[in-house]
Amino acid sequence: MNGKRILLWDLPTRLFHWLLALAVIGAMVSGQLGGNLMVWHGRLGIFIVGLLAFRLVWGLVGSTYARFIQFFPSPARVGAYLRGEWRGEGHNPLGAFAVFAFFGLLTAQAVSGLFSNDDIAFTGPLFSLVDKAASNRLTGLHHLLSNVLIALVCLHVAAIVYYGRVKKQSLLKPMVTGWKDGASGESARGGGIVALVIALSVSFALAYGASGNWMPPPPPPPAVSETPDW
């Protein structure tokens, strides 16, 4: 194989990717089944908020190929890719569109879920911050986006299969091991311990905010007065 072996995806990026995949699958399954699993649906939603917050910061201070500026799909990069002239490692310009689409869609999905309700027993952790009408609208958006998310996941899987079978490029192996063979670029740099601490701190802070644990508990219901039986 031509080229060399480089470190493409750092460990935090790989952990984020697989934890997000598991969390999204778990949220989809628990949301569809409902019932007592809605408790876990809410917990997974908060976990996804934390993961997205981590990736947002890591996209600014992480290692080379994890940074948004490295793969942002500018018109020049997209044009070069369509002409077959793009040369690079990591996400190609079309793949970058999918990354940003996933990020935006999951953010909207997670945030809308924080304020949602099912008119029965489940309410999102931040439900009390909005009125019922607003919660109903966000619940409707949450349900709508879940269908879009399923379609995007299917498209993502299809792209992985296409690259593996047709282009003979494994997208999964580098995301598991971190290493890519036959590369033309340099190994990833940056994203040290300070950057990791910053990203994790922001992640935990936003996950805590999404949990609603910082809000005062609701007042107890008024006592029911007994009517004398006479």
C-alpha positions, 0 to 999 in steps of 0.5 A, spaced: 500 500 500 502 506 498 503 512 503 505 511 510 501 509 517 499 515 521 495 517 527 488 519 524 483 520 530 485 521 537 482 517 543 477 522 545 474 523 538 474 515 538 470 515 544 466 520 543 464 517 536 462 510 539 459 513 546 454 517 541 453 512 537 451 507 543 447 513 546 443 515 540 441 507 539 439 507 546 435 513 546 431 511 539 430 504 542 427 507 549 423 512 546 420 507 541 418 502 547 416 508 552 413 506 558 418 505 564 424 506 559 422 513 558 426 514 564 432 512 561 430 516 555 431 522 559 438 520 562 441 518 555 438 525 552 442 529 558 448 524 556 448 526 549 448 533 551 454 532 554 457 529 549 455 534 544 458 539 548 465 535 549 465 535 541 464 542 540 470 544 544 474 538 542 473 541 535 476 547 537 482 545 541 482 538 539 488 534 535 489 536 528 483 532 524 478 533 530 478 540 529 472 543 525 477 548 521 481 542 518 475 539 515 470 545 514 466 544 507 468 551 504 466 552 497 473 551 494 474 544 498 467 542 495 469 544 488 476 540 488 473 534 491 467 534 486 473 535 480 477 529 483 482 534 486 481 534 493 487 531 497 487 530 505 486 526 511 480 525 515 473 527 513 472 529 506 468 535 504 462 531 503 463 527 509 464 534 513 457 536 511 454 529 514 458 531 520 455 538 521 448 535 519 449 530 525 451 535 530 446 540 528 440 535 528 442 532 534 443 538 538 436 540 536 433 533 538 437 533 545 435 540 546 427 540 544 427 533 548 429 537 555 422 541 554 418 535 552 412 532 555 408 526 553 401 528 556 402 522 561 407 521 566 414 523 562 416 531 562 423 533 560 428 535 566 427 543 563 419 542 562 418 547 568 422 553 564 416 553 559 409 553 558 405 547 556 404 550 549 411 551 548 413 544 551 407 541 546 411 545 540 418 542 542 415 535 543 412 535 536 419 538 533 422 532 537 418 527 534 419 530 527 426 530 528 427 523 530 424 521 523 430 525 520 435 522 524 433 515 523 434 517 515 441 520 516 443 514 520 441 510 515 445 514 510 451 514 514 451 507 514 450 506 507 456 511 506 460 507 510 458 500 506 459 504 499 466 506 501 468 499 504 465 495 498 466 500 492 472 504 494 476 499 498 477 504 504 475 502 511 472 508 515 471 504 521 478 501 522 481 508 523 475 510 528 477 503 532 484 503 532 486 511 531 491 509 525 490 509 518 495 506 513 496 508 506 496 516 508 499 522 505 498 526 511 502 527 517 499 524 524 495 528 528 498 533 533 495 537 539 489 536 543 493 535 550 491 534 557 489 541 558 485 541 552 481 535 554 480 538 561 477 544 558 473 540 554 470 535 559 469 541 564 464 544 559 461 537 557 460 536 565 457 543 566 452 543 560 450 536 562 449 538 569 445 544 566 441 540 562 439 535 568 435 541 571 438 539 578 440 546 579 433 548 579 429 548 586 424 543 587 417 544 585 412 546 591 408 540 594 401 539 592 396 542 597 393 538 602 387 535 601 381 537 606 377 531 608 369 532 607 366 530 614 361 524 613 355 527 615 
